[in-house]
Amino acid sequence: MERRNKASDRGDGNRQVAANNALREQISAQILDLTAFRAARQAAP
């Protein structure tokens, strides 16, 4: 249905999954950055 430019529940679900995955990757990157920042801050005298 998506190929015919008609929205479908499956296509909507797939788009939502892709958006959720992108958000999860952004949050994971922020966590890594904050963890590194905290480690550097604790190591500084």
Z-matrix of the N, CA and C atoms (Angstrom, degrees):
N
C 1 1.446
C 2 1.532 1 111.27
N 3 1.308 2 116.71 1 -37.96
C 4 1.463 3 120.10 2 -178.98
C 5 1.527 4 110.92 3 -61.99
N 6 1.314 5 117.06 4 -33.92
C 7 1.466 6 120.30 5 -179.80
C 8 1.523 7 111.31 6 -65.85
N 9 1.312 8 116.18 7 -23.83
C 10 1.462 9 121.07 8 -179.93
C 11 1.529 10 111.21 9 -95.56
N 12 1.328 11 116.05 10 16.29
C 13 1.467 12 122.36 11 -179.90
C 14 1.518 13 112.93 12 62.11
N 15 1.318 14 115.98 13 32.11
C 16 1.454 15 121.00 14 174.71
C 17 1.522 16 107.66 15 -115.60
N 18 1.311 17 116.14 16 126.35
C 19 1.460 18 120.59 17 -179.62
C 20 1.524 19 109.99 18 -65.90
N 21 1.329 20 115.00 19 145.73
C 22 1.458 21 119.74 20 176.88
C 23 1.521 22 108.69 21 -136.16
N 24 1.316 23 115.19 22 159.98
C 25 1.462 24 119.97 23 179.35
C 26 1.520 25 110.92 24 -62.82
N 27 1.306 26 116.99 25 -39.09
C 28 1.468 27 120.55 26 179.92
C 29 1.527 28 110.17 27 -64.63
N 30 1.312 29 117.09 28 -43.98
C 31 1.466 30 120.85 29 178.29
C 32 1.522 31 111.60 30 -63.93
N 33 1.338 32 115.98 31 -41.50
C 34 1.463 33 119.98 32 177.51
C 35 1.523 34 110.42 33 -62.29
N 36 1.313 35 116.17 34 -42.54
C 37 1.465 36 120.56 35 178.89
C 38 1.511 37 111.80 36 -63.77
N 39 1.327 38 116.67 37 -41.67
C 40 1.466 39 120.57 38 179.02
C 41 1.527 40 111.28 39 -64.54
N 42 1.327 41 117.02 40 -39.19
C 43 1.462 42 119.74 41 177.33
C 44 1.526 43 110.70 42 -65.50
N 45 1.313 44 117.34 43 -38.22
C 46 1.462 45 120.67 44 179.17
C 47 1.525 46 110.67 45 -67.17
N 48 1.323 47 116.93 46 -40.33
C 49 1.464 48 120.98 47 177.21
C 50 1.524 49 110.09 48 -62.12
N 51 1.314 50 117.62 49 -43.37
C 52 1.466 51 121.28 50 179.03
C 53 1.527 52 110.63 51 -62.89
N 54 1.319 53 117.48 52 -41.54
C 55 1.465 54 120.98 53 178.64
C 56 1.524 55 110.63 54 -65.35
N 57 1.328 56 116.74 55 -41.72
C 58 1.466 57 120.67 56 178.61
C 59 1.520 58 110.88 57 -63.96
N 60 1.327 59 117.12 58 -41.04
C 61 1.465 60 120.72 59 179.35
C 62 1.526 61 111.09 60 -64.89
N 63 1.317 62 117.35 61 -40.20
C 64 1.462 63 120.68 62 178.58
C 65 1.527 64 110.41 63 -64.19
N 66 1.317 65 116.67 64 -42.34
C 67 1.461 66 120.83 65 178.10
C 68 1.520 67 110.72 66 -64.18
N 69 1.321 68 117.16 67 -40.85
C 70 1.462 69 121.42 68 178.80
C 71 1.520 70 110.73 69 -62.60
N 72 1.322 71 117.50 70 -40.54
C 73 1.465 72 120.89 71 178.13
C 74 1.524 73 111.07 72 -64.81
N 75 1.334 74 117.33 73 -40.10
C 76 1.461 75 120.60 74 178.17
C 77 1.523 76 110.93 75 -63.81
N 78 1.318 77 116.40 76 -43.67
C 79 1.460 78 120.56 77 -179.69
C 80 1.521 79 110.26 78 -65.86
N 81 1.316 80 117.71 79 -40.85
C 82 1.464 81 121.18 80 177.81
C 83 1.525 82 110.77 81 -61.84
N 84 1.320 83 117.39 82 -40.68
C 85 1.466 84 121.08 83 178.28
C 86 1.525 85 110.52 84 -65.07
N 87 1.318 86 117.26 85 -39.84
C 88 1.462 87 120.65 86 177.82
C 89 1.521 88 110.74 87 -64.45
N 90 1.317 89 117.26 88 -39.91
C 91 1.462 90 121.05 89 178.72
C 92 1.522 91 109.99 90 -62.75
N 93 1.329 92 117.05 91 -43.90
C 94 1.465 93 120.18 92 178.21
C 95 1.525 94 111.11 93 -62.12
N 96 1.328 95 117.14 94 -43.07
C 97 1.462 96 120.82 95 178.94
C 98 1.528 97 111.06 96 -62.33
N 99 1.319 98 116.70 97 -44.73
C 100 1.459 99 120.31 98 -179.67
C 101 1.520 100 111.74 99 -67.16
N 102 1.319 101 117.21 100 -36.44
C 103 1.463 102 120.97 101 177.44
C 104 1.523 103 110.35 102 -64.26
N 105 1.322 104 116.78 103 -43.63
C 106 1.466 105 120.77 104 178.27
C 107 1.525 106 110.40 105 -65.66
N 108 1.320 107 117.55 106 -40.50
C 109 1.459 108 121.44 107 178.51
C 110 1.519 109 110.42 108 -62.76
N 111 1.318 110 116.85 109 -44.04
C 112 1.462 111 120.69 110 -179.93
C 113 1.519 112 111.06 111 -64.88
N 114 1.325 113 117.52 112 -40.91
C 115 1.463 114 121.18 113 178.84
C 116 1.526 115 110.56 114 -64.43
N 117 1.324 116 117.26 115 -41.48
C 118 1.462 117 120.65 116 178.99
C 119 1.523 118 110.94 117 -67.05
N 120 1.310 119 116.08 118 -37.72
C 121 1.466 120 120.04 119 -179.89
C 122 1.522 121 111.13 120 -68.77
N 123 1.323 122 117.62 121 -38.23
C 124 1.461 123 120.92 122 179.06
C 125 1.523 124 111.25 123 -71.45
N 126 1.322 125 117.67 124 -28.78
C 127 1.463 126 121.43 125 -179.12
C 128 1.523 127 111.34 126 -77.47
N 129 1.321 128 117.56 127 -24.41
C 130 1.467 129 120.75 128 -179.34
C 131 1.527 130 109.31 129 -72.56
N 132 1.337 131 116.51 130 139.26
C 133 1.482 132 119.15 131 -179.14
C 134 1.493 133 113.83 132 -71.11
